[in-house]
Amino acid sequence: MSHAMGHVPEQERDRAVELVQQAYADGRLGPAELERRLELALTATASGELEPVVADLADEAEDEVVHIAANGGLVKRTGDWHVPRRLRVDSEYGRVRLDLSRAHIPHPRIDIELRLAYGGATIILPAGASANADGVRLGWGRVTSKAPGRRSPGRLHVRITGDLPYGSITIRTARR
């Protein structure tokens, strides 16, 4: 493997390119700016050089909160689905299954907010990802996490918050 490209993790570079292309698709950048930024993203040799390329673009995407609500039944997302930067799931009695292991996740960190009155949630992370569920408020509910709590550089980190009066959450990483 040649290291001429410097030390920008492939994931970070791809993400920068994706943000720039998305901004162009949304009409937030003109063709000349698109070209300039893509060039910078592709020639960056350090993570710090990617920052200015996407600094003003990331914020707009940061605010998208995708909200899924269900009374009962099963809220299920598996396979190749697009995971937003922030996801909120409300379920009164239902079960929630979020399988991120094969999902498309263009963010280094995502926030999942779960409001489960009596329901239960299972969150399956990609191998190597970490999760922190310290922000979950528990009543009689419980959180079981088999995933690493500390984030590792270049890997996905999931922050889980919400309310579990009686609900339960299980977090685990995908079996390779």
Steps between C-alpha positions, in 0.01 A plus 500: 500500500642840411492770764543785256148611584599595854298410805140576417282200578314386189169533687561866583599583145192324362281684746645838400446421131145388578416818693637716218307308234184514710536877545539536123194281441304715746605811308713636786819498292567605142696283254826693548478471879411131468814442295720704735380315807518155344858574401582604858325195645681262268844654550479555878786325679379555856156483661533866596509595132157347450344720768482824299367308198184394684487734800209708366324200346487264794284730711204492266502122498546493879150629553310235312312302761313207355206411717336157504192456715294190569244398758553129496641253256855488382710789380769335296788632292740242362718439198624789293315806633615858526564589863447868580731694727218514757224246532211515740274203561181520706324176579236449765481120520682385194837351435776685322774330305767718345764301318784732399738222403441527124351848494635803316628735772666814363577640846779424751255538784125459515244572768207270559228620732263229619177563680364161595225489759473121524677398184835345445773599259786307351778695333755307300818690424751433224807307618747739662243766582445633851193622685431714804160468663575702814250762388202266528263580786379179660191439707467127548656449162846369430780537253724208410799586288746248363667766285813694594414828672816683395518617144788387286642741243353462155217278622133578539389624841133490595363715778173371637270718707134497589246384754427146609235499771457122467672425173828330431784549257754244386805623313738258337743489213439291192654158495765514235 
